[in-house]
Amino acid sequence: MRAFSTPPRGRRVPWQELLLAVSLLAFWNPPTTAQVTTESVPPNVVKGNDVLLRVHNLPGNILACGWFRGTTIEPSNQIISYAAHSQEIIPGATHTGRETLYYNGSLLFQNTSLEDTGDYTLQYVKINAQIERVTGQLRVFGE
């Protein structure tokens, strides 16, 4: 006579299958993608100094990206853009010549003015043509 907890020869006991399923669910974490964020470096800048809107976790396989003043994506608000296929950086309608776009998506402002204070939106197009946006803030203070 066999013990009560042992399965019949060649068969599993249903509670063992349930235990296996619970174990797999408890220890398996699906991979997550890091969220794209921006930060102002430094967080607060004095008028006349430089500041970087640093982008974190921008996907490496984007088709294009562009920075816009404010939260509205319109050509009249565009500062600068980058087309990956041609590796061309194109100034927009609000480009003043003080902005520099880096290939990692970060945007440098040189010789900031009080008028630079506000929201800035990065729009990027992924390789699958999905369009994403992230907004950051720039704060410029007088001397």
Secondary structure, DSSP 8 states (H G I E B T S, - for coil): ---TTS--TT---HHHHHHHHHHHHHH---------EEEEESSSEETTS-EEEEEES--SSEEEEEEEESS---GGGEEEEEETTTTEEEE-TT--S-EEE-TTS-EEE-S--GGG-EEEEEEEEETTS-EEEEEEEE-EE--
